[in-house]
Amino acid sequence: MPEEIIETAWPSVDLVPAGASLGRVAGIGVSDTGLLRRIFTVAGIFDRYELLLIDTGGRTGSLEALAMHLGDVAYAPITPTLDAVRKAKEARNRVESVQRTHPLRWCGVVLSAFDSRIGIERSIREKAYREFGDEVRAEVPRRAVINEAFQGGTRLGDCHDTIATNLARVFQGFLERDLLGRPASTPPNVQP
């Protein structure tokens, strides 16, 4: 697993892709919920990082179950697709199921890439708020600067325009407040 770690240009931030090491785990049925924790321990992942964000890609199965038993908090993104709210509800239900045996905290949903000018997207956004209410922890609107930062491997906070700066604050607030459980230095749902 250590050989699969990808260093980034950002200090203290690396990517740990699922890759072949964890891909093999995803293909088998495993009842040992501590397996992923042991894999990460042996690989020295916990000694190397203060924070790990595990993206299960909305999948269900062994890897997702292992990731949930490894994690401290979980959230679900909601994108402007017709089944996104349903999938987020299913994710919340899976977290509630895991909570019977592991102290995984559900921290809500993040609305991502909505364009308020498009009627169906407004409708899906409203449905998300009806279903999740205060569990909607942040909104990240559709903006080109996000895609550009992702594709270029740059940080939104390093951009000098107002939209990027405000979006960086949204991400920072969600990370501090909801994932790390620290007092946020930015208010929730800052709208660029």
C-alpha positions as CSV (number, residue, x, y, z in Angstrom):
1,M,0.0,0.0,0.0
2,P,2.7,2.6,0.7
3,E,3.9,2.4,-2.9
4,E,0.4,3.4,-4.0
5,I,0.5,6.7,-2.1
6,I,0.6,9.7,-4.5
7,E,2.3,12.8,-3.2
8,T,0.7,16.2,-4.1
9,A,2.0,19.7,-4.3
10,W,0.2,20.6,-1.1
11,P,2.1,20.3,2.2
12,S,1.0,17.3,4.3
13,V,-1.6,16.2,1.8
14,D,-1.3,12.9,-0.2
15,L,-3.7,10.8,-2.1
16,V,-4.1,7.2,-1.0
17,P,-6.1,5.6,-3.8
18,A,-7.9,2.3,-3.3
19,G,-5.7,0.8,-6.0
20,A,-4.8,-2.9,-6.2
21,S,-4.1,-3.3,-2.4
22,L,-7.7,-2.4,-1.4
23,G,-9.3,-3.5,-4.7
24,R,-8.6,-7.1,-3.7
25,V,-10.4,-6.5,-0.4
26,A,-13.4,-5.1,-2.2
27,G,-13.9,-8.3,-4.3
28,I,-14.3,-10.7,-1.3
29,G,-16.9,-11.1,1.3
30,V,-15.3,-10.3,4.6
31,S,-16.9,-10.6,8.0
32,D,-13.8,-9.3,9.9
33,T,-14.6,-5.6,10.2
34,G,-11.2,-4.8,11.6
35,L,-9.3,-6.0,8.5
36,L,-8.9,-2.5,6.9
37,R,-7.7,-1.1,10.2
38,R,-5.0,-3.8,10.4
39,I,-4.0,-3.2,6.7
40,F,-3.6,0.6,7.4
41,T,-1.8,-0.1,10.7
42,V,0.8,-2.4,9.1
43,A,1.2,0.0,6.2
44,G,2.0,2.8,8.7
45,I,-0.9,5.0,7.4
46,F,-2.1,6.0,10.9
47,D,1.5,7.1,11.8
48,R,1.8,9.2,8.6
49,Y,-1.5,11.0,8.6
50,E,-3.7,12.9,11.0
51,L,-6.8,12.8,8.7
52,L,-7.9,10.1,6.2
53,L,-10.8,10.7,3.8
54,I,-12.0,7.5,2.3
55,D,-14.1,7.8,-0.8
56,T,-16.2,4.7,-1.3
57,G,-17.7,6.0,-4.5
58,G,-21.2,5.3,-3.4
59,R,-20.5,1.6,-3.6
60,T,-21.8,-1.0,-1.2
61,G,-20.0,-4.2,-0.3
62,S,-17.0,-5.4,1.6
63,L,-14.8,-2.3,1.1
64,E,-17.5,0.1,2.0
65,A,-18.4,-1.9,5.1
66,L,-14.7,-2.1,6.1
67,A,-14.3,1.7,5.5
68,M,-17.3,2.5,7.6
69,H,-15.9,0.3,10.5
70,L,-12.6,2.1,10.2
71,G,-14.1,5.6,10.1
72,D,-15.1,8.1,12.8
73,V,-17.5,10.1,10.7
74,A,-19.5,9.6,7.5
75,Y,-21.3,11.9,5.1
76,A,-23.0,11.6,1.7
77,P,-22.8,13.9,-1.2
78,I,-25.9,14.8,-3.1
79,T,-25.5,15.8,-6.8
80,P,-28.2,17.0,-9.1
81,T,-29.3,13.5,-10.3
82,L,-32.7,12.0,-9.8
83,D,-31.6,9.1,-7.6
84,A,-29.0,11.1,-5.5
85,V,-31.4,11.8,-2.5
86,R,-32.4,8.2,-2.4
87,K,-28.8,7.1,-2.4
88,A,-28.0,9.5,0.4
89,K,-30.8,8.1,2.5
90,E,-29.5,4.6,1.9
91,A,-26.0,5.8,3.0
92,R,-27.5,7.2,6.2
93,N,-29.3,4.0,6.8
94,R,-26.1,2.0,6.4
95,V,-24.4,4.3,8.8
96,E,-27.2,3.7,11.4
97,S,-26.7,0.0,10.9
98,V,-22.9,0.2,11.5
99,Q,-23.6,2.3,14.6
100,R,-24.8,-0.8,16.3
101,T,-21.3,-2.2,16.4
102,H,-19.0,0.8,15.8
103,P,-19.2,4.5,16.9
104,L,-19.5,5.9,13.4
105,R,-20.9,9.5,13.5
106,W,-23.3,10.5,10.7
107,C,-22.5,14.2,9.9
108,G,-25.0,14.8,7.1
109,V,-25.0,15.6,3.5
110,V,-23.2,18.0,1.2
111,L,-25.1,19.3,-1.9
112,S,-22.6,19.4,-4.8
113,A,-22.7,21.0,-8.3
114,F,-26.3,22.3,-8.2
115,D,-27.2,25.1,-10.6
116,S,-30.2,27.1,-9.3
117,R,-31.1,28.2,-12.8
118,I,-32.1,24.7,-13.9
119,G,-35.6,23.7,-12.8
120,I,-35.0,20.0,-12.2
121,E,-31.9,20.8,-10.1
122,R,-33.9,23.3,-8.0
123,S,-36.4,20.5,-7.4
124,I,-33.8,17.9,-6.4
125,R,-32.2,20.5,-4.0
126,E,-35.6,21.2,-2.4
127,K,-36.2,17.4,-2.1
128,A,-32.8,17.1,-0.3
129,Y,-33.7,19.9,2.1
130,R,-37.1,18.3,2.8
131,E,-35.5,14.9,3.5
132,F,-32.4,16.1,5.4
133,G,-33.2,19.5,6.8
134,D,-30.4,20.6,9.2
135,E,-28.3,17.6,8.0
136,V,-27.5,19.5,4.9
137,R,-24.1,20.7,6.1
138,A,-22.7,22.6,3.1
139,E,-23.6,23.5,-0.5
140,V,-21.0,23.6,-3.2
141,P,-22.5,25.2,-6.3
142,R,-21.5,24.3,-9.8
143,R,-18.5,26.5,-10.6
144,A,-15.8,26.1,-13.3
145,V,-13.2,27.0,-10.7
146,I,-13.8,23.7,-8.8
147,N,-13.2,21.6,-11.9
148,E,-10.2,23.7,-12.9
149,A,-8.6,23.3,-9.4
150,F,-9.3,19.5,-9.4
151,Q,-7.9,19.0,-12.9
152,G,-4.9,21.2,-12.3
153,G,-4.2,19.9,-8.8
154,T,-4.3,23.4,-7.3
155,R,-6.0,24.6,-4.1
156,L,-9.0,26.9,-4.2
157,G,-7.6,28.9,-1.3
158,D,-4.6,29.8,-3.5
159,C,-6.8,31.4,-6.2
160,H,-7.3,35.1,-6.0
161,D,-10.9,35.5,-7.2
162,T,-13.8,35.9,-4.8
163,I,-15.7,32.8,-5.9
164,A,-12.7,30.5,-5.3
165,T,-12.0,32.1,-1.9
166,N,-15.6,31.7,-0.8
167,L,-15.7,28.1,-2.0
168,A,-12.5,27.4,-0.1
169,R,-14.2,28.6,3.0
170,V,-17.2,26.3,2.4
171,F,-14.8,23.3,2.2
172,Q,-12.8,24.5,5.2
173,G,-15.9,25.0,7.4
174,F,-17.2,21.5,6.5
175,L,-13.9,19.9,7.2
176,E,-13.3,21.6,10.5
177,R,-16.8,21.6,11.9
178,D,-18.3,18.4,10.6
179,L,-15.5,16.0,9.9
180,L,-12.9,17.0,12.5
181,G,-15.4,18.2,15.1
182,R,-13.5,21.4,15.7
183,P,-14.9,24.9,15.9
184,A,-15.1,26.2,12.4
185,S,-13.3,29.3,11.4
186,T,-15.9,29.9,8.7
187,P,-19.7,29.8,8.9
188,P,-21.6,27.0,7.3
189,N,-23.1,27.4,3.8
190,V,-21.1,30.4,2.7
191,Q,-22.6,31.2,-0.8
192,P,-20.2,32.4,-3.5
